[in-house]
Amino acid sequence: MRFFAAFVVFLFHLSLRDAYSEPQQGHGPFATLVKNGGWAGVTFFFILSGFVLTWAARDKDRPSAFWIRRVAKIFPNHVVTFVLALALCAFGTVTWSQGLPNLLLLHAWIPDRDTFFNVNHPSWSLSCELVFYLVFPLLHRLITRIPAQRLWPAFTAVGLSIVILPLVAGLLPAGPSFGASDANSPLYGESINRMWFVYIFPPTRILDFALGILAARILATGRWIRLGLAPALALAAAGYAVSLTVPFLFSLNAVVVIPFALLITAAAARDTRGEATAVSGRFWVWLGEVSFAFYLVHDIVLTLLQTRAGFTHSDSPLVLAAVALAALATATLGAWLLFRLVEQPVMRAVSKRLRRRTPAQAAVTATVSSEPASDGAVLSGTPH
């Protein structure tokens, strides 16, 4: 699931490039179809992160060891891609007040589009993930104290809280708008302040993360409703289709968040029963392993495609498809290199160091530190 979610984000960012958005028509059919793919993919990541961290958690795992592993997981990849994006795509256009919070993963806290969507644009979500990791030991402890029979009511309450967030955001001052000078922008006229509160602001996105924790607890305590994977997938697809028709703030995550949580749990339930799927092979597992790196690399490739290669228009669908496939292949290759040369060596080194410091925790560290993209062992071979 990790790579498929990252791939949807790739399609969304591809659709923002001139050649695929058909700006002369306002918004092309491809761009219209995937216009919520970015929001949906990140929402899926956040829920999955809470789910997998909970599933992989062990009672003897210390918070300090957990935090070291998580920082080692995201910061090296982030720093490398930050430097690449700055050098290749954003050099000379970023101020210190924009770039420094980005480098330190603090930019999601700042309600300014030129700050939270800057340098390597997808990295804003890591700013949220860093907060998730910080609060996870406490949040996990609190949720594990919820009696099993109350987990579904808690899941429903958190899900509904996310659904009504756009109504709360509507009380905020609208402030500046996206696309103020570009009427062809898919975000033209939308409020930055309200969008930031619903979609970017780490404390509100903790709700998605908590929903994933609750879903994992529901499965672990035997309270799962046994919703099959096919019906759950259909429900998620229907949720996404509905998101294309609702007002902008509701399209960000309110419509899809509960269907996605159900889909993740249904897939995990199938895994726990040992049932193979079409995406259980080595290739799909490998894609899951490199998906975090892919997520951080892909927008750099797409930006270079337009700004450096100058690909901004084509009347041929075959050319458009071929260029998109070439960009996908390039981003996947870049992700593999980042995974092999940065992510994997760092995680191995940190794992060894933690085992030397706490020999009794060797098995726990080995289990959890093998997590791919957003964290964990369950769903490692399924469609993050």
Secondary structure by P-SEA (a helix, b strand, c coil): caaaaaaaaaaaaaaaccccccccccccaaaaaacaaaaaaaaaaaaaaaaaaaaaccccccaaaaaaaaaaacaaaaaaaaaaaaacccccccccccccccccccccccccccccccccccaaaaaaaaaaaaaaaaaaaaaaaccccaaaaaaaaaaaaaaaaaaaaaaccccccccccccccccccccaaaaaaaccccccaaaaaaaaaaaaaaaaacccccccaaaaaaaaaaaaaaaaccccccccccccaaaaaaaaaaaaaaaaaccccccccaaaaaaaaaaaaaaacaaaaaaaacccccccccccaaaaaaaaaaaaaaaaaaaaaaaaccaaaaaaaaaaaaaaacccaaaaaaaaaccccccccccccccc
